[in-house]
Amino acid sequence: MAKEKNENNETPAETVKESEKELRDALEALKNEYAALGKTLEDTKAELSTRNDSYVRITAEYENYRKRTAAEKAAIYADAYAGAAELFLPMADALDRAAELAPEDKGIDALRKQLTDIFGRLGITEIESDGKPFDPTLHNAIMHEDDESQPESTVVQTFQRGYWLGDKVIRHAMVKVVN
């Protein structure tokens, strides 16, 4: 029996072997290409992770910057506002002294009330002192007195009223304290 040959003078077994070799070569090429794609994918994932970390860090830095500048702006505004309000305090002191000298003068009382209303609209409040416990963050003790009838470290007399704006002390109250 004669071996069959195809048009290239090859036997079917040779053709099958050649096809198997081509398939193995193609499979090996696909494996190599798959490995290269896997390496490229891992490199891309690493770069994406690096860029994402950078993005998160930059976003956090910007948010911190925004909060810090907003707080600085508010502090500067409060300081400027308090500085401007502090310019009116000598007038309040002068009106207080005038009211002590002329208690029946209705004009002085009207001016004091008007200034107090303006301070109220601006958010400036008087620091309460007389009869309150001494607080060094609010009061400036310029005199001490021994008095057994009063509780210790109590303000008994205010010489100059103190004021604050919100949580910021514009001027400490000058007071006499019982030891």
Secondary structure, DSSP 4 states (H G I P E B T S, - for coil): -PPP--TTS--HHHHHHHHHHHHHHHHHHHHHHHHHHHHHHHHHHHHHHHHHHHHHHHHHHHHHHHHHHHHHHHHHHHHHHHHHHHTTHHHHHHHHHHHHH-TT-HHHHHHHHHHHHHHHHHTEEEEP-TTSBP-TTTEEEEEEE--TTS-TTEEEEEEE-EEEETTEEEEPEEEEEE-
